[in-house]
């Protein structure tokens, strides 16, 4: 089995995002906001996730990042009244260090997708591949 470096994964994710959004890969830096800066929509995210799953043989389920952020917190602990709690924000900052400065009080769960960057998808793929390797070992 060949190893895939984080740089190779980043290059592949950038190419997939560029293809899904029909823009040059050179216009997709690792930290660009896919929604806010590149205008990605929900269908674009589905396309990106589908291509990542096919490329890396992984599965990314709907709402997975929010569930990972929530961890063992109940819905009420994570987002009481529909606003992510300080504990939930802290977990998101750990999971998405590339956008930690944008994770601020008042964030709603539905806004998490708006934080996604190429680097977010790179972290997701690296984590999935590590999880798969751990399950094989």
Secondary structure, 3 states (H helix, E strand, C coil): CCCCCHHHHHHHHHHHHHHHHCCCHHHCCCCCECCCCCCCCHHHHHHHHHHHHHHHCCCCCCCHHHHHHHCCCCHHHHCHHHCCCHHHHHHHHHHCHHHHHHCCCCCCHHHHHHHCEHHHHHHHHHHHHHHHHHHHC
